[in-house]
């Protein structure tokens, strides 16, 4: 009886998945690069990949209108800290005349060096009341002004799963917007694609929506974005106030032994575009391009394990930019510089 119940549950899940896939395919269209309305391009550097980020910045800077240095985060006692690598990246972009932003993330690190990414507990603490929020807004503004940045970029994630934290965060966006305006700074706010765009956001900032993570560590093999995902998310962005822009991601992901609907799975990890291309060459894998996303994919067998890899190259990125531009978005940010390789960076065009 238990086996029958289990099989029935699996069958129901398969039918639901098939129906969803059918609906998705019904409105799906291939994505490809081509002529499109002009877009302004921005990119992030990453402090942990300083050398590679700097090299790729030099290769793409002629196309960049703005630049974001990733990232300031929180150390012991909830003190905002900016890595030296982030400071150097900002200074170089400023020398090149780029509009620069200091990205602030809600990652934390204690006095033993232990870190937590997207720390909801810490975020709840530092945004718990007006006094705390004003203190954090002032710290962000002070850090940006000290480094000569044109603005602050707020990239707090996992803030919409708790009602109290969401309320505190939304209050904070108003307070930070006001603090930036008074200081003569611009403000960009980065949002996950799952964010409630119809929430009462402040009207002054630019909102940057992440057009990636369609597939990743949280689910099974597939591209970081495809045409249907891009179109659906951009359509939802109509609810956001003010200036709207998007972010796309290079790199990819590798899945081990992923079975249908995740009934069983092995290790999964992100990898850079450069790592993915090298792995395909090492395994003599047949690489194909998925026309619905523009992404590259391949698979191989090793030590009785099955591996599947999806990743982006320059053609993928250009196809996404074309799709985005044709949908009326004129500002696109690239996450991230570093690990892409000279060829990809050279061939990305706004």
C-alpha positions, 0 to 999 in steps of 0.5 A: 500500500505504501508503495502504491501511495508513493507511486501515485504521488510521483505520478501526480507530480509528473502530471502537474510538471507536464502540464506546467511545461506545456503551458510554458512551452505554449508561450515560449519563443527562442532567444537570440542576439541581434539589433536592439534598442540601445542599452546602458551597461553596468557590471559588478566586481567581486572582492574575492576574485580581485585580479580576474575582476580587474583584468576583465574590467579593463576588457569591458570598461569601454562599454560600461556606463556605470560600475558597482564594487561588491561589496561592503558587509557587516563585521563583528558588532554589526559594523559596516566594513569595506574590503580593500579590494572593493576600495581599489576597484572603486578607485580604478573605475572612478579614474576611468570616469565611470559612475560608481556604486558601493554595493552593500550586502546583508552578509555577516562575519563574527570575530572568529571569522565565521560568515553567514551570507544573506543573514536574516537574523542580523538583518532583522537586528540592524533594521529593528527600529527607526534609530537602528535603521537611521544608523545603518543609512548613515553608515552606508552614506558615510562609506560611499562618500568617503570612497568617492562613490556616486551612490549606494547600492543596497543588495539585501536578500531574503528579506521578504520571507518574514512579515516583520522583516519585510516591513522593516526593510521597506521602511529602511528603503525610504530612510536610506533614499532620504539619506542619499538624497540629502547627501547628493548620492544616488541609490540603487536597490537590488531585488530578487525576481521573487520579490513582491514588486507591488509592495510599497517601495520608495519612489526615488531609487533605481530598482535592479531586478535579478534576471537569474536563478531560474535554475541553480542550487535550489532545483534541477538542471537548466539555464539561469534564465530563459526567454519566458522567465525574462518576459514574465519577470520584466512584465511584473516589474511594471508594479515597481516605482521609478527607474527600472533596470535588470541584472543578468549573470554569467557562469553556470552550474553543475548537477550530479546525479539529479533525478526527475523532480529531485527525487534523488540528487548528488552535489551541486555547485556553481562554476564560472563560464571559464571553468565550464568551457574547460570542463567540457574540453577536458571531458570531450563533451558534446556542447549544444545550445538551448534555443529557448535560453541561449545557454550552453549545455553538456553532460558526461559520465564519470565514476558511475556518476552522471553530470549535467552542466549549463552555462552562459557564454558571450552569445548567451549574454548578448541574446539576453540583452537583446530580449531585455532591450526589446522588452523596453529595459534600457539598463542592464548590469552583469553579475559578474566580472571574473572567471569569464575569460577574455573571449567572453568579455571581448564579445559582450556588446550592449 
